[in-house]
Amino acid sequence: MAFSLSIKHRAQKMLAKIPANKQQKIIAAIYELADIPFPSGCKKLTGREAWRIRVGDYRVIYEVENERLTIFIIEIGHRREIYRKI
């Protein structure tokens, strides 16, 4: 059962600022979420209904809506900056 992916406009803009070689790894990790929404190493964020995965020094923050089988990519960024915005 594959989930559909929805990437917020803000996350798309953040992804565009990341170097191209790292973008490809992040994009691949996002597509893998469609098959496995909670891969090993993912963590639930405290204070909100969101999860995060690590892709090198970058983090992808997403929400899962099980009823609609949809994953919303909320934010993408470097580990030292991503948690300051939340």
N, C-alpha and C positions, 0 to 999 in steps of 0.2 A: 504494500500500500504506500504509494508515493505521495508526499505532501507537495502542495504548490508553493512556490516561492514568491514573495512580494518584497521588493527592495525599496525602502522609502527614499524620497528624493535627496534628503540630507545624507543618507548613507552612500548614495551614488556619487554625490559631490566629494565626500570624504575619500572614497575609493579612487577617484580620478586624481587626487593629489599624491597618492602613493606611487613609488617607483614601479615601472612596468614589470620588472621581473618578480616583484613581490605581489603585484596585483594578480598575476596568474595563479599563484598558490592560494591566495584568498578566494578568488572566484571558484577554484576547484573545491575548496573546503565548503563554500556556500552551496554548491550543487550537491555535494555529498549529504548535506543536511536534509535534502528532499527525501532521501532514502532512509537515513538514520537521523532523526531529529535530536536525539540525545546520545551523541557518540561518547566513547570513553574520554575522559578528560574535560567534559563540559561541566560547568558549575552554575548553580542557581545563584543569582544575585540577591543580596539582602535588600529588603525594602521595596521590591517591585517584582512583578511576575515576568522576569526576563532571565535569560540564560546567556552564557558566554562561552566561546571556544577560542582557543589559542591557535594562532597561525604564525609561528616564529615570534617576533616581537610585537605583532599586531593582534588585536582582539576584535572579534565579531560579536556584537550584542544583538540578540534576537528574542522574539516572543513566539510561542507556539500556541496556536488555536486548534485544539484537537477536534472540536465539533465541526469546523469547516475544513479541516486538514490543510491548514495554511501556516506557513512560517513567515513572519515579518522580520526582515533585517532592519534594525533600527539605527545602529551606529557601527562604524568601522574606524579604527584608529590605532595609533601607537600606544603601547601599554602605559607609558608615562603620562599620556594626555587623556585617554579615553574615560577614565573614572572621574576626572575632575568635572566633566561636563554633565554628569548624571546627577 
